[in-house]
Amino acid sequence: MATLYESIENEKISSLVFPKSDVLSKNEAIIQRISELKLALSFGNLDYFKIKIYFEDNQSKKVVEAKVCGVTNKRVILTHGIGIPINRIYRTFKFYT
């Protein structure tokens, strides 16, 4: 059965609570996530593509469509300086607008 992700607006992310644990347990998946985030940053900086980011807070799994403006060691920075902890992200997906 497919996992459902609740769609959330970019502006509401700052009010979410994020646990410190990682949502991924396999090293290969963690490496893939970092690769996807670097690619998402390139798309955001070059062409203003929005990216779907699948993540989980302390309540449920969520998805947001946003432009990635930065990636630090611990967070993904979206427009307006909103951040999501990297360890709470499952994956990203580029789509065309």
C-alpha positions in Angstrom: 0.0 0.0 0.0 1.3 3.5 -0.9 2.2 5.9 1.8 0.2 9.1 1.7 1.8 12.4 2.2 -0.2 15.4 3.4 0.4 18.5 1.2 1.6 21.5 3.2 2.2 25.2 2.2 5.8 26.4 2.4 4.9 29.1 4.9 3.5 26.6 7.5 6.7 24.6 7.8 8.2 27.0 10.3 5.5 26.0 12.8 6.3 22.3 12.6 8.2 20.3 15.2 10.9 18.0 13.9 12.4 15.1 16.0 16.2 14.6 15.9 16.1 11.0 14.6 16.7 10.2 10.9 13.7 9.0 8.8 16.1 6.9 6.8 18.0 3.9 8.2 20.0 2.6 5.2 23.3 4.3 4.3 22.5 4.0 0.5 19.3 5.9 1.0 21.0 8.6 3.0 23.6 9.0 0.3 20.9 9.2 -2.4 19.0 11.8 -0.4 22.1 14.1 -0.3 22.6 13.6 -4.1 19.0 14.6 -4.7 19.2 17.6 -2.5 22.4 18.9 -4.3 20.5 18.4 -7.6 17.5 20.2 -6.2 19.7 23.1 -5.2 21.1 23.3 -8.7 17.6 23.3 -10.3 16.5 26.0 -7.9 19.5 28.3 -8.5 19.6 27.8 -12.3 16.1 27.8 -13.4 13.7 28.4 -10.5 12.3 24.9 -10.7 10.2 23.8 -7.8 10.9 20.6 -6.1 8.6 18.2 -4.2 10.2 17.4 -0.9 8.8 14.4 1.0 9.5 14.7 4.7 8.1 13.9 8.2 7.6 16.0 11.2 6.5 14.7 14.7 2.9 14.2 13.5 2.8 12.8 9.9 4.4 12.5 6.5 4.2 15.6 4.4 5.1 17.0 1.0 5.8 20.5 0.0 6.4 22.1 -3.5 9.1 24.7 -3.1 12.3 26.2 -4.6 15.5 25.0 -2.8 17.6 28.1 -2.1 20.3 26.4 0.0 21.6 23.2 1.5 23.7 23.2 4.7 25.1 20.2 6.6 21.8 20.0 8.6 19.1 21.8 6.8 17.5 22.5 3.4 16.7 26.2 3.0 13.5 27.0 1.0 12.3 30.4 -0.2 11.8 33.0 2.6 14.5 31.3 4.7 12.3 28.4 5.7 14.2 25.3 6.6 13.6 21.5 6.9 16.1 19.3 8.7 17.8 17.0 6.2 17.5 14.0 8.5 13.7 14.3 8.3 13.6 14.2 4.5 12.8 11.0 2.6 13.4 12.1 -0.9 13.0 15.0 -3.4 11.4 15.1 -6.9 11.8 17.7 -9.6 8.8 18.7 -11.6 8.3 21.3 -14.3 6.1 24.4 -13.7 
